[in-house]
Amino acid sequence: MHPLLILIIAFMLLEFAVSSVLSWLNGKWMTHPIPKVLEGIYDEEKYQKQQAYMRANKRVGWIERCVSLIITLALVISGVLGWLDTLTTQWSHSQLLQLLIFFGIFMVVSTIVSIPFSYYDTFVIEEKFGFNKTTHKTFWLDALKSFLLTLVLGGILLSIIFILYSYLGKSFWIWATLVCAAFIIFFSLFYSNLIVPLFNKQKPLEEGELRTAIENAAQEMGFSIKNIYVINGSKHSTKANAYFTGFGTKKRVVLYDTLIEQLTTEEIVAVLAHELGHNKHRDTIKTMIMSIVMVAVNLFVFSLLADNPELSHALGGTRDNSFALTLIAFSLLFSPIDLVIEPIINNVSRRCEYAADAFAAKYGHGEHLISGLKKLSANTLSNLTPHPAVVWMDYSHPPLAQRIEAIYASHKERES
C-alpha cells in the first residue's frame, strides 16, 4: 500500500473519530438541566419531544457518517478512482474534458449516496416531528435543480482553474484566487436575485404595520431599507428564519413567511435589528474576506503539490499528471487542517453574533429579541444544552443561554 494512501486513510479515520466523539459527547450532555434563563421554554411533553428529535437526528447522522466513510474507503483503497481516471482517457483526448467527465461521475455517485439520507430526514424525521411541508414533487425537483446548478457552476469554476493551471503552472493559484473571489462576490450580491428564485418565491413585504415598524426602526438605527422581501419558507418547512444579504445597492432583508406567522411585530423588528447589526459591523464583507483567504491558502498549498505524481499514484492512478486524482488526494490530505481552522472561523462567527445581539439591545430591542429567540428555539426543538466541545468546534452561533446572558449583560453595562 502506498505510504500516502496510508496517510489518507489515517486522516479519514481521524476525522471520523473526531465527529463521532463530538456526537457522543453531545448525546451524553443532552440530558443536562436546562439553564435558568431558559426555564419555561419547554413543558415536560415538549421537552421529551425535543429529546426524541435530537436522538433521531443523532442516530441518522451516525449511520450517514459510517456509510460515507465505508464508501470513501472502498473507493480509495480499491483503486476504483484510478481505474475511472484511466477510463476517461479512452473517452476523450482532451485533459479538460477528462477532468469534467471524472468529476461529473464522481458527483453522480455522491448524490446517489446522499439522496436517501436527505429523503429520510425530510419525509421521516422532519415529518414525524411536524416540521416538513415539502411535497415529494418539490423534493425531487429541488434535488434535480441543486444537482444541475452544482454541476454547471462547479464545472465552470473547475474548468477555469484547470486552464489557469495548464498555462501558468505553479503560479496559477494567484489568478485562480481572483477568479474564486469574483465568484464569491458575485453570488453574495446576486444570490437572492438568481439562486433563491429557483427554489422559493419572493415578494416585497406589503405596506402595513410590520413594514412601517421595520422601516422606522431601521431609520432610527441609521439605515434606509427599501428592499424588504418575504420568502415562502413554508413551502419546505415550518421552521423560520430571516437574513440580510448583499451590500451596497444590493442590500436586501428577507423574512420567512413562517417567521411572520410565529413572532410578534416587535419580535420581528428585534430579529431584523440583529441582522442590521451584522450589516453595521460589515460582517458580510468580513465573511467574504475570510472565505477568499481560505480559498487562497488552499490553492497555494495545492499549487505546491499539484505536480507531485505520488498523489495520483496513491489513489491508483496510472499517469503522473492526473489533475483529478491529485485534487481528490489533496482534499483528503488537507482535511485535518480543516479540523484546526473550522473552530477558529466558528469562534469569529460567534463573536459577530454577540456583537449583532448587542447592537439590537443598544437600540432597545433586547427583550423582544430574547422572547423571539426563545420562540424560534422552542418551535424548532433546538438543543438547549449542547456540549461545550461541540459548541467550540461546530457552532457558528452561540448557544441560546449564552446569547441571552450576553444581552442581559449588555443591558447592565448601559444602565451602569
N, C-alpha and C positions, 0 to 999 in steps of 0.2 A: 504493500500500500504506500502510495506517495506520501512523503512527510507533510506536505502542505494539506493533503486531504485529511490526514490525521488531525492536523491543527484546526481545519474547518469543522470536522466532526466534534472536536473538543469544544469549540466556541458555540456550536449549535446546542450541545448538551448543557453548557454553562448558561446560555440564555434561557433555555427551557427550565433549568433548575431554579434560576432567579425568579422567573414569572410564577412558577409553581409554589415556591416558598412564600412569595408575597400573597398569592391567592389563599394559601393555607393560613397565613397569619391573619388575613382579613376575615376569614371564616371563623377563626378562634375568637376574634375581637368583637364580632357582631353582636354577641350577647351582653357586652358591657353595658352598664347602666347609662341611660340617656342623660346627657349633661343637663344641669338645672335650667339653663337658658332655653332649652328645647322641650322642656316638660309640657305635656299637653298637646303636642303635635299629633301624636298617635294615641288613640284609645287602645285598649287591650286587643280588640279584634283586628284593628288595622295594623297594629304592631306585629301581630302574628302573621298577617298577610305580607307585610314588608319583609319579615324574616324568611318566609317561604319563597318570595320573589328573588331574594338575594341568593338563597340556596340553589334555586333552579338555574339562575344565570351562572353561578359558580360551577355547577355540575356540567353544564353545556360548554362553558369556557374551557374546562379541564379536558373534555373529550376533543374539542376542536384543536387545542394545542397538541394533544397526543397524535391525532390524525395528521396534522400539519408536519409535525416532527418526523413521523414514520415515513410519510410520502417523500419529504425532502431528503431524508437519509437514504431512502431507497434510490432516489434519482442520482444523488452524488456518488454513492458507493458502487452502484451497478454499472456506471459508465453510460447510462442512457443519454445523459446530456451530451457527452462526447459523440455518441452514435448519431444523435439528432444533428449536431453541428456538422458532422461529416456528410450526412444525408442532404443537408441544404446545399452543399457544394455541387451535388449532382442535379439539383433542380435549377440552379442559376449560376452563371459565371460572375455575376455582379456581387461584390462583397457586401454592398449596401442592401441589396435585395435578400441576400442570405441572412443578414442580421435581422431584417424585418420579418422574414418568414420564421426564423428561430423564435423571436420574442412573441410573434403572433400565436404560434403553437403553445409556447410557454404560458401565455396569458389565458388561452382557452382552457388549458389544464387547471390553472389556478382558479379560474372562475367555476369550473365544474366541481372542484373540491369545496369552494367556499359557499356556493349557492345553497346546498342542502342545509347548512347551518343558519344561513340568513333566513331561509324559508321557515325553519323550525322556530327560530327566535320570533319571527313575525306572527306566524299562524298558530303557534302552540303556546309559547311563554307569554308574549305580549297579549295574545287573545285571551288566555286563561285569566290574566290579571286585569283585564278590562282596558288595555291601552290601544290595542290595534283597531285601526279604521281602514286599513288598506285592503282593497279587493284583490283577488288573485290576478285579475287582468292588469290592475295597476302595478302590482308587484313585478310581474314578468315584463311589462313594458318598461318600467324603471330600470330593471336589471339589464335589459337589452340596450337602453339608452346609455346607461353607465358604461357598459362594455364597449359600445361603439365610440363613445366620447373618449374614453381612455385609450382605445386603440388608435384613433385618429390623432389626438393631441400628443399622446406618448410616442406614436410613430414619427410625427413631425419633429418633435424635440430630439428624439434619438437619432434621426437622420441628420439633423443639423450638427449635432455633437460628433457623430462619426465622420462627417465630411470635414469638419474642422480638424479632427484628429488626423485624418488621412493626408491633409495638405500641410498642416502646421507642426505635426509631431508633438513633442512633449509640451510645447508652449500653447497647445490648443486650449488648455484649461482656462486661460485668461479670457479668450473670446467666448468660450462656452459658458463661463460665468456671466458674462454680459448678456448673452442670449437668454440664459435662465432667469436673470434679473428682469429682463424685458417681459418674459412670460409672467413672472410673479406680479410685477407692477400692473401689467395689462389686465390680468384676471382680478386683481384687487379692485381696479377701477370699474370693470365691466361685468363682474361676476353676477350681480343682481340683474343686469340687463340681458346677458347672454345665456348663462347657465341655469339660473333658477327657473326661468320660464319653461325650460324643458321638462321640469318635474312638478312645478306648482304654478298656480295663478296668483298674480299680484295685482292689487288695485289701490289707488290712492285712498287714504283714510278720509271718509266723508266729513264734511263740515258738521260740527256739533260740539257737545260738551267736552268729549275726550280730545279732539283735535285742538280746540281752543285752550284747554288746560295744558297740553303738551307745548304748544307754541308760546304761551305766556311764561311757562316755567323755563323753557329754553332761552327766551329773551332775557329773563332775569339772570340766567347763568352766563349770558354773553354770547348766545348762539342765535342764529337766524336759520330756522329749519322749515323748509317748504316741502322737501321730498319725504313724506311720511306715508309708508305703504303698509297694507295688510296682506299677509300671505295665508293661503288656505292650508295651514298645517294640519287641520282636522281631516284632510284627505287621507293622511297617513296614520296619525296618532292623536291621542287625547293630550299628549304631553305638550307643554307650552314653552315658548322661547321668545326672545327679542334680540335684535342685534343692530349694530351700527356698521355700515360698510362704506368703502370708498374714502376718498379725501378730495379736497378742493371742491370743484363744482359738481363732482360725482358723489358727494356725501348723501347717504340715504339711511333713514331709520326704517326698520322693518319689524312689524309686530305680527306675531302669530294670532290668528283668529281665536285660538284656544286660550291665549293669554288674556285677550279682551273678555272672554267668557268667564274666566276664573278669578280675575282680580278686579278690585275697585278702581275707579279713575285715579284716585290718589296713589294707589299702589303701582299702577302702570306708569304714572308720571315719575315715581321714585325709581322704578327699574330703568326708565329712559334716562333719568339723571345719572344713574350709574354708567350707562353706555356713553353719555356725553362726557363723563369723567375720563373715560378711555380716550375720547377724541381730544379733550383738553390737554391730556398728558402725552399726546402723539403716540399712543400705544400701537395703533395700526402701522404707523411708519416704523416704530421700533421692531415690531414683529417681522415686518418685511426685511428690515436690515439684518436681523438675526437669521432669517431664512436664507438670505443671499450669502451671508458669511458662511453658514453651514454648507451651502452648495459649493462655495469656493474652496473650502477646506477639503471636502470630499473629492472634488475634481482635481485639486492639486495633488493629493495623495495618490489618486488613481493614475495621474499622469506619470508619476514616478514608477508605477508598476505595470503600466499598460503594455510595455514592450517585453515584459518578462514571460518567456514561453512556459515556465513552470506552472503558472496559474492555469493555463489551458490544459496542460498535461495532468494536473491534479484532478481535474474533472473528467478525465478520459479522452481529452482531445487528441487528435492525431496530427494537427498542424500547429505551428508556432504562433500564428498571427490571428487567432480567433478572438475577435473583439467581444463577441457574445459571451463566450466562456470566461474570458478574463474579467468581464464586468460582473458576472454572477459570482465568480470566486472572490473578487474584491469585496462585493457587498456582504458576503458571508464572513469574510475575514475582518471586515470593519465593524461588524455587529457589536463586539464588546466595547468599542469606543462609544457607541450609542448608549450603552448602559451607564457610561460616565457623563455623557453630555446631556442626556434627557433630564436627569434630576436638576441640573443647572438651569436648563431652559424652563422647566416647570416652576422652579423657585422664583425666577424672574417674573413669570406669568402670575404667580400667586401674589407677589408684591404689587403688581399692576392692579389686580383685583381689589386688594386692600385700599390702594390709593383711589380707585374709582368709587368704592364704597364711601370713603372719607369725603370725597368731593360731593357726593349726593347728600351726605349728612351735613356738610357745611352749609348747604342751602335749605336746611330744614326738612329733608326728605328721609331722615334716618329711620324714624319709627315706622313709616309706611313701607320703606324698603325692607325692614325686618319682617313685618307682617306679610309682605308679598313673597319674600324668600321662604318663609315658613309654609305658606300655602303651596307654593310650587314644589317644595320638597315633599310635603305630605301627599300631593296629588301624583307625584312620580314614584312614590315609595322609596325615596332616597335613603341610603345608608347614613345614619346619623352618628355612627361610631366607627369610622374607618381606622385601621391600624396606622400609627404614625409613620411606619416604614413605607406603607403603601402610599400615603399622602406625599411623603418626601420624594418617592420615586415616580409616581404616576399622575398625581393630581395637578392639573393646571389651575384649578380653583381651590381656595382654602375650604376646609370642611365648614358646614353651616355654623356650628357652635363658635368656631374661631372668628368667623366673619361677624357674627352678632356681637361677640365680646369686643371686637375691634371697633365696631360702630359705637357701642356704649362708651368705650374708652375715649373716642374722638369727641363725644358729647361732653364728657367730664373735662377734657382739656380746654374746650371752648368756654365752658362755664367758669373754669378757674382763671 
